[in-house]
Amino acid sequence: MQDPRLLSGLAVGQAARVVEIHTSGGMRRRLQDLGLIPGARVACIQRSPLGDPTAYLIRGAVVALRRRDADQIVVAGI
């Protein structure tokens, strides 16, 4: 694995594995419900024209996350 970085730092077409989530409460639960748990594979598939939100492929589902939420997720390259 490569050095850890933020999910928001993935370029379109890049994939990584979730290392940890730095948020709590309802948002943490929501991210976990979407499949963002340690070890999960995440691929950046598209950015909106203004750069926020970004679409990610997570366990077969496409999920759009705002940059502020993606900044709370640490990933490492695969």
Order of alpha helices (4+ residues) and beta strands (2+ residues): beta-beta-alpha-beta-beta-beta-alpha-beta
